[in-house]
């Protein structure tokens, strides 16, 4: 041991990786000083090997605050944290385990009727934040890494009919109506639409290049424009910036306006994501093959998440969109014919 006494207090003096370390042990008892010095050496050695020093008092709220500041949170992270923090906020991370996750599930369901899928989304966000904390050397390990999520029941996805679409579009404000038309005519995800830029809208070739996909593999997919969407974009072309804005500003959240539009239209509940399912179903009804639908929507082939995206030539995609337009037109004519026949019978 490299201890020396200064007055009545033992001091530690040693070298580690060529660096001199000197520190008071704060005690006049040599045996205690030896234990303290050993602890100092272990801590310095751990830091030199980038071993995380775990704080047992670190709370979930503290980790979440650092994630919000430095972790580039998405809108769904913020949304889920509103439900997570009232329960987990003051809980030390060291106490997180399977039983606590189960208690959270029961607590959430007591607040209001929700599905297991909704609770799963919240726990998935918490697990993501903890993984981020591990990567940032804030935590040694993710205590929820092996906590299983409840199996979700497969629910029937609602598909919007032509009549429902017309009622919705007439009830939405103009900025949101343009976004809904884009979703119905391209099958793009909400984040892809809100991140779409004019630099990647090729009106001369009537194409959209997806610039902000959910996955890396989907970044470069091209989607031909329907006549309706082309006319909408060509009416107000720009050189650069976000394609879909409100009062000239980019959008990141449309939930309030969407729910308001559904209410004004008197429609059953639809998620915005259901417009993507509607696009896929309409393509299927129009006779478009599965691999072509997958290429248009940015779905990977097979069941593997990281499998390569289907390569489909642009002319085939154009033909698929033409089929979609023809199918929609036929459905609208049948709907109008039915309304006319009903009026005649009355």
N, C-alpha and C positions, 0 to 999 in steps of 0.2 A: 504494500500500500504506500502511496506517495502522499502522506499526510504530514503537515507541520503545524505547530501551534503558534498562534499569534494572540498574545494576551491569554485569556482563558478559553478561547474558541479554536477548534481544530479547522484547518483549511485543507482543501484538496488541490493537488497540483499534479497534472499528468498531460501527456501528449496523445492525440488520436488523429491519425491520417496526416501527421506532420503539423497539426495545429495545437497550440498550447491552450489548455483549459485550466482555469483557476477559479475556485468558488469556495465560499464559506459553507461549512456544514451546519453552522448555527448551534453547535453543541460543544460542551467541554468534556463529554464522555467519549473516550477513544473508541470503544466498541460500537456505539451508535454512529460515530463519525465514519467508521469503516463501512457500515451498512449503507450509509448515505452516499458515500463515494462510489460504492459499487453500483448503486442505483443511477447515479449521474453518468457513469461510464456506459451502462446499458442503454440509457436514453439517447446518448450521443451516437452510439453504435447503431441504434435503430434509425435515427435520422439519416445517418450516412448511407444506409441501405434502403431509404425511402419506405420504411415501415410505418404504417399509420399509428399514431398515438390516439387511442380511442377515448373519447370523453363520455363516461357513463351517464352524465347528466344531460347530454345533448338531446333536445326534444325534436319531435317531428316538425313542429312549427318552425324551429330554427333551421332545419334542413330545407324545408319548403321555401323559407325566405331567401336562402342562398340560391336555391334553384331558380326562383323568380327573378333574382338579380342577375345571375350569370348563366343560367341553363337554357336560354332561348325558348321560353315556354310558349306553347301554342294555345289557342283559344279554348280548346277542350280541356287542357290542363287547368286553366283558370276556373272553368265551369265546375270541374269535378272537385277542386280544392275547396269550393264553397261548402260542399257536403262532407269532405274528409276532415277539415281542420276542427270543426266543433267537437268531433269525437276524438281524433288522434292528436290534436294540436299540442296539448300539455303532456303527452305521453313520451317518456324517454325512449329513444330508438331501441335501447337494449331490451325493453319490455315487449317489443313487437313479436308476436308469434301466431300460430294457427288459431289458438283459442280467442285471442283478441280480434282477429279477423272475423271469426264466427260471431263474436259479440257485436261487431260493427254491422254485420249483415242483419242481425236481428234488430238492432237499434234503428237502422235505416228503414226497415219495413214497418216499424212502429210509427215512424214520422208520417208516412203517407204510403198508400199502396203503390209499390213499384215491383218490377220483375227482377229475377236473379241476374239477368243480363245487365240491367242498369247498375246493380251493385258491383258486378264484375268489372264494369268500365271504371268505376271509382278505384277499386283495388288495383287494377292494372296501372292506373296513373300513379298511385302511391308506390307501387313496385318500380315503375320507371324512374321516379324521382330518387328512390333509394339506390338504384343501379347507377344513376348519374353521380350520386354522392360517393359511391365506391370508386368510380372512375376518377373523381376529383380528389381522391385521398382524404375525404372527410370521414368515411366509414371504412372499417376493415372488411365488412361483408354485408350482404343484403339479408336481413333477417326474414324477409318474406319471399326469398328466392324459391323456396320449395313449398310454399303454401298453395295448394290446388284451388282453382276456382270452381264454383258449382257448375255442373253441366247445364247448358242453356237449352230450353225447348225451342225447336225450330218453329217460328211463327210464319204464317202466310203473309207475304209481302204484298201490300195493296198496290194495285196498278191503276193509274189514273185514266179514266175513260175520256173520249174526245169531248163529250158534253161537260164533264167536270173540268177539263183543261180550259175550255172557253169561259166557264164561269169564274175560274180562278184568275185567269189572265185579265179579265175585265175588272176584278176586284183589287188587284195588286197595284201599288204605285208604280210609276213608269220605270224607275231604276230597277225595281225588283222584278217587274214583268220582263225586262230584257234578260235578266239573269235566269229566270225560269224558262224562257224560250231557249236559251243556250243549253240548259240542262236537258230539256226535252228533245232537242234536235242534235245533240252531240253525245249525251251520256256522260259528260265530264263530271267529276266530283266537285263539291262546293269549293274546296280549297284550290282546285285547278282553275275553276272559273274566276274566282276572286283574284287569283294570281296571274291571270292572263294579261299579256301586254300587247300593245298595238304593234310593236316591233316584230311580233311573231304572228300577226294576222296578215296573210297574203291574199288580199282581196282580188288581185289580178288573176290568181289561180284558184280563187274561192276555197282557201284552205286555212285551217287553224293549226298551228304547231303548239302542242301542249308544252308549256314552259315551266310549270310547277306541279309535277306529279307527286302522288303519294309515295311512289317508289322510284329508285334511280333508273330501273329498266324502262319505265314508262315515259322518260323525259322527252324523247324525240318522236313521239307518235304524231302522225298527221291525220286530221279529221276533215273531210270535205264538208263544205257548208251547204245547208239546205237553202232553198230560195228565200224562205222566210228569214232565216238568220243572216243571210248575205244582205238582203234589203235593209235589215235593221242596222247592221254595222256600216254599210255603205252610205247610210243617211247622215252619219256623223263621223267620218273618218278622221283619225289623228295620226301624227307621225310617231309619237312615242307616249309612254305612260300606261297606266292601267286602263284596260278596255271598259271595265264595269266599275263605275264610280257613283257616288251620291254627293251632290253639291260640289262636284269637282274633286272630291277626296276618295282615295281607295277605301274599300270595305274589308272588314275582317269578321263581321258578325251580322247575320241577317235574321236571326231567330225571331225577334220581336215583330218585324215587319211581315215575316212569313206566316206566323200564327195569326196576326191580325187579318191578313188577306184570306186565310181559310175561314175565319169567323165571318167576315163580311160576305164571302161567297156562299156561306151556309153548307160547307162541305164537311165530310167526315175527316178524321185526323189523317194527315199525310205528313211524313217527314220529308224534308227537302231531298234527302237521299233516295226517296221512292221515285223521284223523277228519273233517276239513273236506271232503276229497275224497269220503269215504264218504257224507256228508250230500248232497253234490251229485249223486252217482251214484244214490242212493236216490230223490231227487226226480225224476231223469230216468227211472228205472225206473217210477216212479209216474205218469208222463205229464205232469209239470209242464213248461211251456214254458221255453225258455232265458232269455228276458228276466225271467221271474218268479224263476227260480233266481238270476240275477245280482243282482236287487234284494235278495233275501233275504241273499245272501252278501256284498254290498258290492262287487261287481265293476263296473267301468266298462264302458260300452258301447263296442264297437269295440276297436281295438288301441291307441288313444292312451292314454297313462297318465293324462293330466289331463282326459279327456273326462267329460262330465256323467253322473252315476249315473242308471240307469233309474228312472223314476217309475212305480211300480205301486201301485194302490189297496190299502188294508188288507184289504178283503173278499177280494180275489184272493189275497193272501198267506195269509189264514186258510184258504181252500179248499186251497191248496197244502200247508199243514201237515197238514190233515185227510187229504189223499191220502197223505201220507208215513206218518201213523200207521196208516192202513188197510193200506198196502203192507207195513209192518213186521209188523203183526199177521198178515197172510196168510203171510208168510215164516216167522214163528215157528210158526204152526199146521202148515205143511208140514213144518218141521223136526221138530216133536214127533210128527207123524204118521209121518214116516219112521223116527224112533227107535222108535215103538211097533210099526210093521210089522216092523222088524228084530228086535225082542224076540220077537214072535210067531213069526217064522220060526225063531229059535234054539230 
